[in-house]
Amino acid sequence: MNRRQARRARALDRLSSTANAILSPHAEHRAAELGFSRDEVLQCVARPEQTYCSPRRYGPDRRVYQRGPVAIVLHEGSRTVITVLLRTPREWTHDIDSR
């Protein structure tokens, strides 16, 4: 491993530690599908711009975190990122688009 790769690995380890979260296989697949890096997803957990309770369809004890174009659903108890979403500017109230 060269120096650059080693620095990147250490930075990702620090970010994972700060975020105190892991990604589910589905979340990793969705992040790749949407073009988000693991860093962007973990930054969303570590330093969110906004958080709120998730809609019921994601299950109990889950919260939505948003940062930049990334939105994630996090299971609070296990600190597992359930899925990765594209953040949209729509305003939702009680599962209804209220634009």
Biopython code that builds the backbone (N, CA, C, O; Angstrom):
import numpy as np
from Bio.PDB.StructureBuilder import StructureBuilder

atoms = [
    (1, "MET", "N", (0.852, -1.174, 0.000)),
    (1, "MET", "CA", (0.000, 0.000, 0.000)),
    (1, "MET", "C", (0.899, 1.239, 0.000)),
    (1, "MET", "O", (1.804, 1.356, 0.826)),
    (2, "ASN", "N", (0.643, 2.156, -0.928)),
    (2, "ASN", "CA", (1.457, 3.367, -0.971)),
    (2, "ASN", "C", (0.977, 4.371, 0.079)),
    (2, "ASN", "O", (-0.036, 4.150, 0.743)),
    (3, "ARG", "N", (1.706, 5.461, 0.219)),
    (3, "ARG", "CA", (1.389, 6.448, 1.269)),
    (3, "ARG", "C", (0.007, 7.071, 1.096)),
    (3, "ARG", "O", (-0.725, 7.279, 2.063)),
    (4, "ARG", "N", (-0.326, 7.357, -0.138)),
    (4, "ARG", "CA", (-1.629, 7.992, -0.388)),
    (4, "ARG", "C", (-2.775, 7.062, 0.018)),
    (4, "ARG", "O", (-3.736, 7.497, 0.653)),
    (5, "GLN", "N", (-2.671, 5.803, -0.344)),
    (5, "GLN", "CA", (-3.703, 4.829, 0.022)),
    (5, "GLN", "C", (-3.768, 4.646, 1.534)),
    (5, "GLN", "O", (-4.850, 4.501, 2.102)),
    (6, "ALA", "N", (-2.610, 4.654, 2.178)),
    (6, "ALA", "CA", (-2.561, 4.501, 3.636)),
    (6, "ALA", "C", (-3.224, 5.692, 4.327)),
    (6, "ALA", "O", (-3.977, 5.510, 5.284)),
    (7, "ARG", "N", (-2.946, 6.925, 3.845)),
    (7, "ARG", "CA", (-3.579, 8.120, 4.408)),
    (7, "ARG", "C", (-5.086, 8.068, 4.225)),
    (7, "ARG", "O", (-5.846, 8.393, 5.136)),
    (8, "ARG", "N", (-5.508, 7.657, 3.039)),
    (8, "ARG", "CA", (-6.948, 7.563, 2.755)),
    (8, "ARG", "C", (-7.611, 6.529, 3.669)),
    (8, "ARG", "O", (-8.706, 6.761, 4.182)),
    (9, "ALA", "N", (-6.955, 5.406, 3.866)),
    (9, "ALA", "CA", (-7.508, 4.359, 4.744)),
    (9, "ALA", "C", (-7.616, 4.868, 6.185)),
    (9, "ALA", "O", (-8.613, 4.609, 6.860)),
    (10, "ARG", "N", (-6.591, 5.593, 6.658)),
    (10, "ARG", "CA", (-6.636, 6.147, 8.018)),
    (10, "ARG", "C", (-7.738, 7.189, 8.154)),
    (10, "ARG", "O", (-8.430, 7.235, 9.170)),
    (11, "ALA", "N", (-7.903, 8.028, 7.129)),
    (11, "ALA", "CA", (-8.958, 9.054, 7.153)),
    (11, "ALA", "C", (-10.336, 8.400, 7.172)),
    (11, "ALA", "O", (-11.226, 8.859, 7.888)),
    (12, "LEU", "N", (-10.520, 7.343, 6.400)),
    (12, "LEU", "CA", (-11.806, 6.644, 6.384)),
    (12, "LEU", "C", (-12.066, 5.971, 7.734)),
    (12, "LEU", "O", (-13.206, 5.945, 8.198)),
    (13, "ASP", "N", (-11.032, 5.433, 8.362)),
    (13, "ASP", "CA", (-11.172, 4.837, 9.702)),
    (13, "ASP", "C", (-11.585, 5.899, 10.725)),
    (13, "ASP", "O", (-12.458, 5.653, 11.557)),
    (14, "ARG", "N", (-10.957, 7.083, 10.663)),
    (14, "ARG", "CA", (-11.323, 8.173, 11.586)),
    (14, "ARG", "C", (-12.761, 8.602, 11.366)),
    (14, "ARG", "O", (-13.497, 8.820, 12.329)),
    (15, "LEU", "N", (-13.170, 8.727, 10.113)),
    (15, "LEU", "CA", (-14.531, 9.136, 9.800)),
    (15, "LEU", "C", (-15.528, 8.072, 10.273)),
    (15, "LEU", "O", (-16.578, 8.412, 10.818)),
    (16, "SER", "N", (-15.215, 6.808, 10.073)),
    (16, "SER", "CA", (-16.094, 5.727, 10.545)),
    (16, "SER", "C", (-16.230, 5.777, 12.056)),
    (16, "SER", "O", (-17.314, 5.554, 12.595)),
    (17, "SER", "N", (-15.135, 6.069, 12.737)),
    (17, "SER", "CA", (-15.159, 6.167, 14.191)),
    (17, "SER", "C", (-15.994, 7.367, 14.646)),
    (17, "SER", "O", (-16.768, 7.259, 15.598)),
    (18, "THR", "N", (-15.843, 8.496, 13.976)),
    (18, "THR", "CA", (-16.600, 9.701, 14.308)),
    (18, "THR", "C", (-18.100, 9.490, 14.069)),
    (18, "THR", "O", (-18.928, 9.879, 14.894)),
    (19, "ALA", "N", (-18.436, 8.879, 12.948)),
    (19, "ALA", "CA", (-19.839, 8.646, 12.602)),
    (19, "ALA", "C", (-20.442, 7.554, 13.481)),
    (19, "ALA", "O", (-21.649, 7.538, 13.718)),
    (20, "ASN", "N", (-19.603, 6.645, 13.959)),
    (20, "ASN", "CA", (-20.070, 5.534, 14.789)),
    (20, "ASN", "C", (-21.230, 4.814, 14.114)),
    (20, "ASN", "O", (-22.267, 4.567, 14.729)),
    (21, "ALA", "N", (-21.038, 4.479, 12.823)),
    (21, "ALA", "CA", (-22.090, 3.823, 12.052)),
    (21, "ALA", "C", (-21.468, 2.862, 11.048)),
    (21, "ALA", "O", (-20.323, 3.024, 10.625)),
    (22, "ILE", "N", (-22.258, 1.856, 10.681)),
    (22, "ILE", "CA", (-21.852, 0.927, 9.636)),
    (22, "ILE", "C", (-22.895, 0.970, 8.528)),
    (22, "ILE", "O", (-24.037, 1.366, 8.760)),
    (23, "LEU", "N", (-22.511, 0.570, 7.342)),
    (23, "LEU", "CA", (-23.423, 0.548, 6.206)),
    (23, "LEU", "C", (-23.909, -0.871, 5.961)),
    (23, "LEU", "O", (-23.114, -1.810, 5.946)),
    (24, "SER", "N", (-25.195, -1.026, 5.771)),
    (24, "SER", "CA", (-25.741, -2.327, 5.398)),
    (24, "SER", "C", (-25.336, -2.604, 3.945)),
    (24, "SER", "O", (-24.998, -1.673, 3.214)),
    (25, "PRO", "N", (-25.367, -3.865, 3.523)),
    (25, "PRO", "CA", (-25.060, -4.157, 2.114)),
    (25, "PRO", "C", (-25.975, -3.391, 1.149)),
    (25, "PRO", "O", (-25.532, -2.938, 0.094)),
    (26, "HIS", "N", (-27.251, -3.252, 1.520)),
    (26, "HIS", "CA", (-28.177, -2.501, 0.675)),
    (26, "HIS", "C", (-27.739, -1.036, 0.574)),
    (26, "HIS", "O", (-27.779, -0.452, -0.509)),
    (27, "ALA", "N", (-27.323, -0.442, 1.696)),
    (27, "ALA", "CA", (-26.888, 0.961, 1.697)),
    (27, "ALA", "C", (-25.640, 1.140, 0.833)),
    (27, "ALA", "O", (-25.532, 2.126, 0.103)),
    (28, "GLU", "N", (-24.707, 0.208, 0.908)),
    (28, "GLU", "CA", (-23.507, 0.299, 0.069)),
    (28, "GLU", "C", (-23.878, 0.222, -1.405)),
    (28, "GLU", "O", (-23.330, 0.957, -2.226)),
    (29, "HIS", "N", (-24.813, -0.670, -1.742)),
    (29, "HIS", "CA", (-25.258, -0.808, -3.129)),
    (29, "HIS", "C", (-25.950, 0.475, -3.605)),
    (29, "HIS", "O", (-25.678, 0.954, -4.706)),
    (30, "ARG", "N", (-26.845, 1.034, -2.776)),
    (30, "ARG", "CA", (-27.555, 2.261, -3.140)),
    (30, "ARG", "C", (-26.607, 3.448, -3.284)),
    (30, "ARG", "O", (-26.778, 4.273, -4.182)),
    (31, "ALA", "N", (-25.607, 3.538, -2.403)),
    (31, "ALA", "CA", (-24.634, 4.631, -2.498)),
    (31, "ALA", "C", (-23.899, 4.562, -3.832)),
    (31, "ALA", "O", (-23.746, 5.571, -4.520)),
    (32, "ALA", "N", (-23.449, 3.371, -4.186)),
    (32, "ALA", "CA", (-22.751, 3.197, -5.463)),
    (32, "ALA", "C", (-23.681, 3.510, -6.639)),
    (32, "ALA", "O", (-23.275, 4.150, -7.609)),
    (33, "GLU", "N", (-24.912, 3.058, -6.541)),
    (33, "GLU", "CA", (-25.902, 3.278, -7.588)),
    (33, "GLU", "C", (-26.177, 4.767, -7.807)),
    (33, "GLU", "O", (-26.358, 5.210, -8.941)),
    (34, "LEU", "N", (-26.208, 5.535, -6.712)),
    (34, "LEU", "CA", (-26.472, 6.971, -6.795)),
    (34, "LEU", "C", (-25.205, 7.801, -7.009)),
    (34, "LEU", "O", (-25.284, 9.015, -7.197)),
    (35, "GLY", "N", (-24.041, 7.153, -6.982)),
    (35, "GLY", "CA", (-22.782, 7.852, -7.228)),
    (35, "GLY", "C", (-22.184, 8.519, -6.008)),
    (35, "GLY", "O", (-21.357, 9.420, -6.144)),
    (36, "PHE", "N", (-22.588, 8.091, -4.801)),
    (36, "PHE", "CA", (-22.032, 8.650, -3.569)),
    (36, "PHE", "C", (-20.932, 7.748, -3.041)),
    (36, "PHE", "O", (-21.046, 6.523, -3.083)),
    (37, "SER", "N", (-19.871, 8.356, -2.547)),
    (37, "SER", "CA", (-18.783, 7.580, -1.953)),
    (37, "SER", "C", (-19.134, 7.214, -0.516)),
    (37, "SER", "O", (-20.047, 7.785, 0.081)),
    (38, "ARG", "N", (-18.404, 6.265, 0.020)),
    (38, "ARG", "CA", (-18.578, 5.871, 1.421)),
    (38, "ARG", "C", (-18.314, 7.075, 2.333)),
    (38, "ARG", "O", (-18.977, 7.253, 3.355)),
    (39, "ASP", "N", (-17.328, 7.902, 1.941)),
    (39, "ASP", "CA", (-17.017, 9.117, 2.697)),
    (39, "ASP", "C", (-18.235, 10.037, 2.795)),
    (39, "ASP", "O", (-18.547, 10.533, 3.878)),
    (40, "GLU", "N", (-18.917, 10.265, 1.687)),
    (40, "GLU", "CA", (-20.074, 11.160, 1.682)),
    (40, "GLU", "C", (-21.189, 10.635, 2.583)),
    (40, "GLU", "O", (-21.844, 11.405, 3.285)),
    (41, "VAL", "N", (-21.395, 9.324, 2.556)),
    (41, "VAL", "CA", (-22.437, 8.731, 3.391)),
    (41, "VAL", "C", (-22.071, 8.871, 4.865)),
    (41, "VAL", "O", (-22.918, 9.245, 5.676)),
    (42, "LEU", "N", (-20.832, 8.580, 5.221)),
    (42, "LEU", "CA", (-20.410, 8.690, 6.619)),
    (42, "LEU", "C", (-20.377, 10.147, 7.089)),
    (42, "LEU", "O", (-20.657, 10.423, 8.255)),
    (43, "GLN", "N", (-20.038, 11.081, 6.196)),
    (43, "GLN", "CA", (-20.090, 12.510, 6.537)),
    (43, "GLN", "C", (-21.524, 12.918, 6.870)),
    (43, "GLN", "O", (-21.759, 13.725, 7.769)),
    (44, "CYS", "N", (-22.472, 12.350, 6.134)),
    (44, "CYS", "CA", (-23.881, 12.647, 6.381)),
    (44, "CYS", "C", (-24.276, 12.227, 7.795)),
    (44, "CYS", "O", (-25.048, 12.923, 8.455)),
    (45, "VAL", "N", (-23.757, 11.102, 8.259)),
    (45, "VAL", "CA", (-24.066, 10.631, 9.614)),
    (45, "VAL", "C", (-23.302, 11.450, 10.660)),
    (45, "VAL", "O", (-23.862, 11.831, 11.688)),
    (46, "ALA", "N", (-22.030, 11.715, 10.390)),
    (46, "ALA", "CA", (-21.180, 12.406, 11.364)),
    (46, "ALA", "C", (-21.530, 13.885, 11.519)),
    (46, "ALA", "O", (-21.493, 14.419, 12.627)),
    (47, "ARG", "N", (-21.866, 14.540, 10.423)),
    (47, "ARG", "CA", (-22.138, 15.986, 10.448)),
    (47, "ARG", "C", (-23.379, 16.328, 9.631)),
    (47, "ARG", "O", (-23.269, 16.988, 8.598)),
    (48, "PRO", "N", (-24.546, 15.895, 10.069)),
    (48, "PRO", "CA", (-25.758, 16.161, 9.281)),
    (48, "PRO", "C", (-26.144, 17.634, 9.311)),
    (48, "PRO", "O", (-25.893, 18.339, 10.288)),
    (49, "GLU", "N", (-26.757, 18.080, 8.225)),
    (49, "GLU", "CA", (-27.321, 19.427, 8.195)),
    (49, "GLU", "C", (-28.718, 19.420, 8.808)),
    (49, "GLU", "O", (-29.176, 20.417, 9.365)),
    (50, "GLN", "N", (-29.385, 18.267, 8.690)),
    (50, "GLN", "CA", (-30.749, 18.152, 9.189)),
    (50, "GLN", "C", (-31.031, 16.690, 9.517)),
    (50, "GLN", "O", (-30.555, 15.791, 8.824)),
    (51, "THR", "N", (-31.809, 16.455, 10.577)),
    (51, "THR", "CA", (-32.281, 15.110, 10.905)),
    (51, "THR", "C", (-33.752, 15.185, 11.287)),
    (51, "THR", "O", (-34.223, 16.207, 11.786)),
    (52, "TYR", "N", (-34.460, 14.112, 11.052)),
    (52, "TYR", "CA", (-35.864, 14.030, 11.468)),
    (52, "TYR", "C", (-36.282, 12.565, 11.526)),
    (52, "TYR", "O", (-35.619, 11.701, 10.952)),
    (53, "CYS", "N", (-37.377, 12.290, 12.215)),
    (53, "CYS", "CA", (-37.900, 10.924, 12.327)),
    (53, "CYS", "C", (-38.299, 10.438, 10.938)),
    (53, "CYS", "O", (-38.888, 11.179, 10.151)),
    (54, "SER", "N", (-37.973, 9.196, 10.654)),
    (54, "SER", "CA", (-38.266, 8.668, 9.321)),
    (54, "SER", "C", (-39.733, 8.270, 9.192)),
    (54, "SER", "O", (-40.408, 8.030, 10.193)),
    (55, "PRO", "N", (-40.221, 8.201, 7.962)),
    (55, "PRO", "CA", (-41.587, 7.718, 7.746)),
    (55, "PRO", "C", (-41.722, 6.278, 8.250)),
    (55, "PRO", "O", (-40.735, 5.546, 8.321)),
    (56, "ARG", "N", (-42.918, 5.887, 8.589)),
    (56, "ARG", "CA", (-43.169, 4.561, 9.158)),
    (56, "ARG", "C", (-42.708, 3.420, 8.266)),
    (56, "ARG", "O", (-42.353, 2.353, 8.767)),
    (57, "ARG", "N", (-42.706, 3.623, 6.969)),
    (57, "ARG", "CA", (-42.355, 2.527, 6.051)),
    (57, "ARG", "C", (-40.922, 2.028, 6.248)),
    (57, "ARG", "O", (-40.597, 0.915, 5.834)),
    (58, "TYR", "N", (-40.066, 2.830, 6.872)),
    (58, "TYR", "CA", (-38.690, 2.401, 7.129)),
    (58, "TYR", "C", (-38.551, 1.640, 8.440)),
    (58, "TYR", "O", (-37.469, 1.137, 8.741)),
    (59, "GLY", "N", (-39.603, 1.546, 9.214)),
    (59, "GLY", "CA", (-39.582, 0.779, 10.449)),
    (59, "GLY", "C", (-39.345, 1.655, 11.670)),
    (59, "GLY", "O", (-39.103, 2.857, 11.556)),
    (60, "PRO", "N", (-39.421, 1.020, 12.859)),
    (60, "PRO", "CA", (-39.252, 1.773, 14.103)),
    (60, "PRO", "C", (-37.787, 2.110, 14.393)),
    (60, "PRO", "O", (-36.876, 1.474, 13.864)),
    (61, "ASP", "N", (-37.578, 3.116, 15.237)),
    (61, "ASP", "CA", (-36.241, 3.503, 15.697)),
    (61, "ASP", "C", (-35.313, 3.903, 14.553)),
    (61, "ASP", "O", (-34.119, 3.601, 14.572)),
    (62, "ARG", "N", (-35.877, 4.586, 13.557)),
    (62, "ARG", "CA", (-35.076, 5.023, 12.424)),
    (62, "ARG", "C", (-35.204, 6.535, 12.258)),
    (62, "ARG", "O", (-36.240, 7.130, 12.554)),
    (63, "ARG", "N", (-34.127, 7.130, 11.782)),
    (63, "ARG", "CA", (-34.075, 8.581, 11.623)),
    (63, "ARG", "C", (-33.440, 8.896, 10.270)),
    (63, "ARG", "O", (-32.542, 8.181, 9.824)),
    (64, "VAL", "N", (-33.897, 9.946, 9.625)),
    (64, "VAL", "CA", (-33.338, 10.392, 8.349)),
    (64, "VAL", "C", (-32.312, 11.482, 8.632)),
    (64, "VAL", "O", (-32.590, 12.433, 9.362)),
    (65, "TYR", "N", (-31.131, 11.336, 8.052)),
    (65, "TYR", "CA", (-30.066, 12.334, 8.145)),
    (65, "TYR", "C", (-29.855, 12.890, 6.744)),
    (65, "TYR", "O", (-29.896, 12.149, 5.762)),
    (66, "GLN", "N", (-29.629, 14.205, 6.655)),
    (66, "GLN", "CA", (-29.400, 14.838, 5.364)),
    (66, "GLN", "C", (-28.172, 15.733, 5.414)),
    (66, "GLN", "O", (-27.931, 16.441, 6.391)),
    (67, "ARG", "N", (-27.407, 15.680, 4.338)),
    (67, "ARG", "CA", (-26.231, 16.547, 4.184)),
    (67, "ARG", "C", (-25.969, 16.683, 2.693)),
    (67, "ARG", "O", (-25.751, 15.692, 1.995)),
    (68, "GLY", "N", (-25.993, 17.914, 2.215)),
    (68, "GLY", "CA", (-25.788, 18.142, 0.783)),
    (68, "GLY", "C", (-26.813, 17.365, -0.017)),
    (68, "GLY", "O", (-28.003, 17.410, 0.292)),
    (69, "PRO", "N", (-26.362, 16.641, -1.058)),
    (69, "PRO", "CA", (-27.309, 15.879, -1.882)),
    (69, "PRO", "C", (-27.644, 14.495, -1.313)),
    (69, "PRO", "O", (-28.432, 13.756, -1.901)),
    (70, "VAL", "N", (-27.048, 14.149, -0.174)),
    (70, "VAL", "CA", (-27.214, 12.812, 0.405)),
    (70, "VAL", "C", (-28.252, 12.816, 1.518)),
    (70, "VAL", "O", (-28.291, 13.722, 2.350)),
    (71, "ALA", "N", (-29.089, 11.789, 1.516)),
    (71, "ALA", "CA", (-30.011, 11.531, 2.628)),
    (71, "ALA", "C", (-29.868, 10.052, 2.960)),
    (71, "ALA", "O", (-29.779, 9.216, 2.061)),
    (72, "ILE", "N", (-29.846, 9.731, 4.237)),
    (72, "ILE", "CA", (-29.733, 8.333, 4.646)),
    (72, "ILE", "C", (-30.769, 8.043, 5.724)),
    (72, "ILE", "O", (-31.225, 8.939, 6.434)),
    (73, "VAL", "N", (-31.125, 6.769, 5.825)),
    (73, "VAL", "CA", (-31.987, 6.314, 6.910)),
    (73, "VAL", "C", (-31.111, 5.478, 7.828)),
    (73, "VAL", "O", (-30.509, 4.490, 7.407)),
    (74, "LEU", "N", (-31.050, 5.892, 9.099)),
    (74, "LEU", "CA", (-30.179, 5.246, 10.079)),
    (74, "LEU", "C", (-31.018, 4.571, 11.152)),
    (74, "LEU", "O", (-31.927, 5.181, 11.714)),
    (75, "HIS", "N", (-30.710, 3.305, 11.435)),
    (75, "HIS", "CA", (-31.328, 2.619, 12.571)),
    (75, "HIS", "C", (-30.547, 3.071, 13.794)),
    (75, "HIS", "O", (-29.372, 2.739, 13.950)),
    (76, "GLU", "N", (-31.206, 3.827, 14.660)),
    (76, "GLU", "CA", (-30.536, 4.450, 15.804)),
    (76, "GLU", "C", (-29.947, 3.431, 16.785)),
    (76, "GLU", "O", (-28.853, 3.637, 17.308)),
    (77, "GLY", "N", (-30.665, 2.341, 17.033)),
    (77, "GLY", "CA", (-30.205, 1.359, 18.018)),
    (77, "GLY", "C", (-28.899, 0.679, 17.633)),
    (77, "GLY", "O", (-27.985, 0.569, 18.451)),
    (78, "SER", "N", (-28.812, 0.226, 16.393)),
    (78, "SER", "CA", (-27.615, -0.492, 15.945)),
    (78, "SER", "C", (-26.633, 0.404, 15.205)),
    (78, "SER", "O", (-25.539, -0.036, 14.849)),
    (79, "ARG", "N", (-27.016, 1.670, 14.967)),
    (79, "ARG", "CA", (-26.182, 2.625, 14.223)),
    (79, "ARG", "C", (-25.830, 2.075, 12.834)),
    (79, "ARG", "O", (-24.696, 2.189, 12.368)),
    (80, "THR", "N", (-26.840, 1.475, 12.190)),
    (80, "THR", "CA", (-26.663, 0.917, 10.849)),
    (80, "THR", "C", (-27.393, 1.788, 9.833)),
    (80, "THR", "O", (-28.569, 2.108, 10.005)),
    (81, "VAL", "N", (-26.680, 2.167, 8.772)),
    (81, "VAL", "CA", (-27.302, 2.901, 7.677)),
    (81, "VAL", "C", (-28.120, 1.886, 6.883)),
    (81, "VAL", "O", (-27.567, 0.951, 6.304)),
    (82, "ILE", "N", (-29.438, 2.073, 6.858)),
    (82, "ILE", "CA", (-30.348, 1.135, 6.216)),
    (82, "ILE", "C", (-30.371, 1.342, 4.706)),
    (82, "ILE", "O", (-30.292, 0.383, 3.938)),
    (83, "THR", "N", (-30.482, 2.603, 4.286)),
    (83, "THR", "CA", (-30.513, 2.902, 2.854)),
    (83, "THR", "C", (-29.954, 4.299, 2.609)),
    (83, "THR", "O", (-29.865, 5.118, 3.524)),
    (84, "VAL", "N", (-29.587, 4.550, 1.382)),
    (84, "VAL", "CA", (-29.081, 5.852, 0.952)),
    (84, "VAL", "C", (-30.048, 6.388, -0.089)),
    (84, "VAL", "O", (-30.454, 5.672, -1.005)),
    (85, "LEU", "N", (-30.410, 7.651, 0.060)),
    (85, "LEU", "CA", (-31.387, 8.281, -0.825)),
    (85, "LEU", "C", (-30.813, 9.561, -1.411)),
    (85, "LEU", "O", (-29.846, 10.118, -0.892)),
    (86, "LEU", "N", (-31.412, 10.014, -2.484)),
    (86, "LEU", "CA", (-31.064, 11.306, -3.062)),
    (86, "LEU", "C", (-31.910, 12.347, -2.352)),
    (86, "LEU", "O", (-33.137, 12.247, -2.340)),
    (87, "ARG", "N", (-31.270, 13.341, -1.761)),
    (87, "ARG", "CA", (-32.011, 14.389, -1.041)),
    (87, "ARG", "C", (-32.785, 15.229, -2.039)),
    (87, "ARG", "O", (-32.248, 15.660, -3.059)),
    (88, "THR", "N", (-34.055, 15.457, -1.732)),
    (88, "THR", "CA", (-34.897, 16.263, -2.613)),
    (88, "THR", "C", (-35.384, 17.493, -1.867)),
    (88, "THR", "O", (-35.475, 17.473, -0.640)),
    (89, "PRO", "N", (-35.699, 18.560, -2.585)),
    (89, "PRO", "CA", (-36.158, 19.784, -1.927)),
    (89, "PRO", "C", (-37.635, 19.761, -1.557)),
    (89, "PRO", "O", (-38.155, 20.763, -1.065)),
    (90, "ARG", "N", (-38.320, 18.651, -1.778)),
    (90, "ARG", "CA", (-39.740, 18.577, -1.453)),
    (90, "ARG", "C", (-39.964, 18.629, 0.041)),
    (90, "ARG", "O", (-39.123, 18.193, 0.827)),
    (91, "GLU", "N", (-41.105, 19.167, 0.423)),
    (91, "GLU", "CA", (-41.471, 19.202, 1.828)),
    (91, "GLU", "C", (-42.546, 18.157, 2.060)),
    (91, "GLU", "O", (-43.578, 18.152, 1.389)),
    (92, "TRP", "N", (-42.297, 17.270, 3.020)),
    (92, "TRP", "CA", (-43.223, 16.183, 3.309)),
    (92, "TRP", "C", (-43.803, 16.377, 4.698)),
    (92, "TRP", "O", (-43.090, 16.714, 5.643)),
    (93, "THR", "N", (-45.101, 16.161, 4.808)),
    (93, "THR", "CA", (-45.776, 16.235, 6.102)),
    (93, "THR", "C", (-46.674, 15.016, 6.235)),
    (93, "THR", "O", (-47.604, 14.830, 5.449)),
    (94, "HIS", "N", (-46.395, 14.197, 7.222)),
    (94, "HIS", "CA", (-47.208, 12.998, 7.466)),
    (94, "HIS", "C", (-47.358, 12.155, 6.208)),
    (94, "HIS", "O", (-48.466, 11.764, 5.843)),
    (95, "ASP", "N", (-46.226, 11.875, 5.542)),
    (95, "ASP", "CA", (-46.167, 11.044, 4.341)),
    (95, "ASP", "C", (-46.934, 11.629, 3.149)),
    (95, "ASP", "O", (-47.288, 10.887, 2.232)),
    (96, "ILE", "N", (-47.199, 12.939, 3.143)),
    (96, "ILE", "CA", (-47.892, 13.586, 2.030)),
    (96, "ILE", "C", (-47.016, 14.726, 1.515)),
    (96, "ILE", "O", (-46.531, 15.550, 2.290)),
    (97, "ASP", "N", (-46.822, 14.761, 0.202)),
    (97, "ASP", "CA", (-46.053, 15.844, -0.413)),
    (97, "ASP", "C", (-46.869, 17.122, -0.296)),
    (97, "ASP", "O", (-47.953, 17.223, -0.870)),
    (98, "SER", "N", (-46.348, 18.105, 0.450)),
    (98, "SER", "CA", (-47.125, 19.328, 0.718)),
    (98, "SER", "C", (-46.642, 20.540, -0.073)),
    (98, "SER", "O", (-46.839, 21.676, 0.357)),
    (99, "ARG", "N", (-46.016, 20.313, -1.216)),
    (99, "ARG", "CA", (-45.577, 21.447, -2.027)),
    (99, "ARG", "C", (-46.735, 22.225, -2.574)),
    (99, "ARG", "O", (-46.536, 23.214, -3.280)),
]
sb = StructureBuilder()
sb.init_structure("model")
sb.init_model(0)
sb.init_chain("A")
sb.init_seg("    ")
for serial, (resi, resn, name, xyz) in enumerate(atoms, 1):
    if name == "N":
        sb.init_residue(resn, " ", resi, " ")
    sb.init_atom(name, np.array(xyz, "f"), 0.0, 1.0, " ", f" {name:<3s}", serial, name[0])
structure = sb.get_structure()
